[in-house]
Amino acid sequence: KFRFHVEDPVTRKKVTDYAIVHDMPYHLFVVSRDTSVFMHEHPTLDADGVYSIDLTLPKAGHYVLISDFFPTGGSGQVLTTPIVTAGFEGDVTSSVPTLTPDESWTKREAGVAVDLRLAPSNLVASEDLDLPLHFVDAATGEPVRNLERYLGAFAHALIVNEELTEY
């Protein structure tokens, strides 16, 4: 069981009122250091003002918990918490993946091709930009026109840096 409580930085009182962002007040992302595990969960607010969720991590190791929430009257918050589970034998550095650039900007899943239409040279660290995604039927090449919203949006992405310290 994971439990999270948020305190006002000035009064130290528990924050219990949150804005709804993407249809939920609290988003929790769990990413393993080797990036093989990814979860997007929504803890629930208990009567004591603490968010909680029961999660079973699929393997021992080093994980990063990314909490994303927006206290009413405050500003959006993203907190990153590294954890190491019981049963992990090794050092945290050994679980750092060796990443290789993926040169394909098109991915296929369940009969749909999703194409990121952006020149790699336009990706510049610390610069805001739109990520134009195009969805087409993989068999016909026709645009997908029946997308439905999930958590208030037609598409979601979590982008982190290699060290899993920036979100």
URQUI-V247118 format. One record per residue. N is the residue number from 1. RES is the residue in three letters. D_CENTER is the distance of its C-alpha to the mean C-alpha in whole Angstrom. Layout:
n: <N,N>
res: <RES,RES>
d_center: <D_CENTER,D_CENTER>
//
This chain:
n: <1,2,3,4,5,6,7,8,9,10,11,12,13,14,15,16,17,18,19,20,21,22,23,24,25,26,27,28,29,30,31,32,33,34,35,36,37,38,39,40,41,42,43,44,45,46,47,48,49,50,51,52,53,54,55,56,57,58,59,60,61,62,63,64,65,66,67,68,69,70,71,72,73,74,75,76,77,78,79,80,81,82,83,84,85,86,87,88,89,90,91,92,93,94,95,96,97,98,99,100,101,102,103,104,105,106,107,108,109,110,111,112,113,114,115,116,117,118,119,120,121,122,123,124,125,126,127,128,129,130,131,132,133,134,135,136,137,138,139,140,141,142,143,144,145,146,147,148,149,150,151,152,153,154,155,156,157,158,159,160,161,162,163,164,165,166,167>
res: <LYS,PHE,ARG,PHE,HIS,VAL,GLU,ASP,PRO,VAL,THR,ARG,LYS,LYS,VAL,THR,ASP,TYR,ALA,ILE,VAL,HIS,ASP,MET,PRO,TYR,HIS,LEU,PHE,VAL,VAL,SER,ARG,ASP,THR,SER,VAL,PHE,MET,HIS,GLU,HIS,PRO,THR,LEU,ASP,ALA,ASP,GLY,VAL,TYR,SER,ILE,ASP,LEU,THR,LEU,PRO,LYS,ALA,GLY,HIS,TYR,VAL,LEU,ILE,SER,ASP,PHE,PHE,PRO,THR,GLY,GLY,SER,GLY,GLN,VAL,LEU,THR,THR,PRO,ILE,VAL,THR,ALA,GLY,PHE,GLU,GLY,ASP,VAL,THR,SER,SER,VAL,PRO,THR,LEU,THR,PRO,ASP,GLU,SER,TRP,THR,LYS,ARG,GLU,ALA,GLY,VAL,ALA,VAL,ASP,LEU,ARG,LEU,ALA,PRO,SER,ASN,LEU,VAL,ALA,SER,GLU,ASP,LEU,ASP,LEU,PRO,LEU,HIS,PHE,VAL,ASP,ALA,ALA,THR,GLY,GLU,PRO,VAL,ARG,ASN,LEU,GLU,ARG,TYR,LEU,GLY,ALA,PHE,ALA,HIS,ALA,LEU,ILE,VAL,ASN,GLU,GLU,LEU,THR,GLU,TYR>
d_center: <19,17,18,17,19,19,22,24,24,28,29,27,27,24,22,22,22,19,18,16,14,12,15,14,14,12,8,7,4,7,8,12,14,15,12,14,11,8,7,6,9,11,14,17,19,23,26,26,23,21,17,17,16,18,16,17,16,17,19,20,18,16,13,10,9,7,9,8,12,15,18,21,24,21,18,15,13,10,11,11,13,14,16,19,20,23,25,23,26,26,24,21,22,23,19,18,18,20,18,21,20,19,22,22,20,21,19,21,19,22,24,22,22,19,20,19,22,21,24,22,24,23,19,20,18,18,19,18,18,18,16,19,18,21,21,24,26,26,30,31,29,30,27,25,26,25,21,20,17,14,13,15,14,16,13,9,7,4,7,8,12,14,14,11,12,11,8>
//
